[in-house]
Amino acid sequence: MFKFTGKVLSLSAVALMATSAISSAQSMDELVAAAKKEGQLTTIALPHDWCGYGDVIAGFKAKYPEITINELNPDAGSGDEVEAIKANKDNKGPQAPDVIDVGLSFGPTAKADGLLMPYKVSTWDSIPDSAKDADGAWTGDYYGVLAFEVNKDLVKEAPADWADLLKPEFANAVALAGDPRASNQAIQAVYAAGLSTGAAAGEAAGTAGLDFFKKLNAAGNFVPVVGKAATLAQGQTPILVTWDYNALAGRDTLKGNPPVDVVVPKTGVVAGVYVQAISAYAPHPNAAKLWLEYLYSDEGQIGWLKGYCHPIRFNDLAKNGKIPADVLAKLPPAESYAAAVFPTLDEQGKAKETISKNWDATVGANVK
């Protein structure tokens, strides 16, 4: 899955690891006390049906009832989250997010802009080096692959691959689960479509993905609506390109009304890593750190897995026999993920820039 690469840490990074990692009961007690004193945590862009976040948030509340969770704009995209930090640098009120959960490519850019507070959780060593910032500015939290969520009442034969979406029988049927000018999920979908054409990783695949969606739009198959389980059920977006965990959660939510197929395409199987980070301007920094400690604990990681996301510590949990058998049984078969590719930060960054900046000029569909 991930390429494990050793990183040489600077002295400042080593010092940071020593001071920020929580390893003793006393230091954890101090953090809990400080977080309870703050009494609030402000999150952003965490829909309850995304990655099992509803139960994850409930688990944190049950563990720390003294801390109120203020949830901002559940449907925001990664770009919106970063902009929320920028817009509230001097604001300690309820509109200032303490933490963000964004696509991998947004982590390094937010760090470069000085928007993130470094912090290393106590389970830091069990997180792959390739999925975390050496200084602790951002940490990979979970991943999934792009898939097709299909309304079986309206689509009798589900598309098996990206090229199938261009078929005339899918007129007014295909939608993205976000705006590709701001949403990481949508950007990665366009990128995956580009890879499926045989384009090289990075900027070339981004350009090819734009060309694919230009054709899809010209054919009348693309629906410029941010798709959700509700729009799929209503028939507005019968085929939704979304992360597999969102598709599987949507299938469960709809409970057969309508019946739903979840298809991992044969080619262009792109795995997307999301990252967790603390705002450098967090009004409640200790509550933010405690939130990360919970998310990267065994309990928090398994909470994400119950929401069909592969948590970043999945291999560590599996190796130590900590994943309940009933949870594993609900996941798609492993062979569906055999062809998955994990774009590098450089590839993601180039694709993100190409897609977000050129969507309007190339595709010309205002997704909203």
Secondary structure, DSSP 4 states (H G I P E B T S, - for coil): -PPP---PPPHHHHHHHHHH---SHHHHHHHHHHHHHH-EEEEES--TTSTTHHHHHHHHHHH-TTSEEEEE-TT--HHHHHHHHHHTTT--STTS-SEEEEETTHHHHHHHTT-EE----TTGGGS-GGGB-TTSS-EEEEEEEEEEEEETTT-SS---SGGGGGSGGGTTTEEESS-TTT-HHHHHHHHHHHHHTTPPTTHHHHHHHHHHHHHHHHTT-B--S---HHHHHHTSSSEEEEEHHHHHHHHHHHTTSS-EEEE--SS--BEEEEEEEEETT-SSHHHHHHHHHHHTSHHHHHHHHHTT-EETTHHHHHHTT-S-HHHHHTSPPGGGGTT-B---HHHHHHHHHHHHHHHHHHT-----
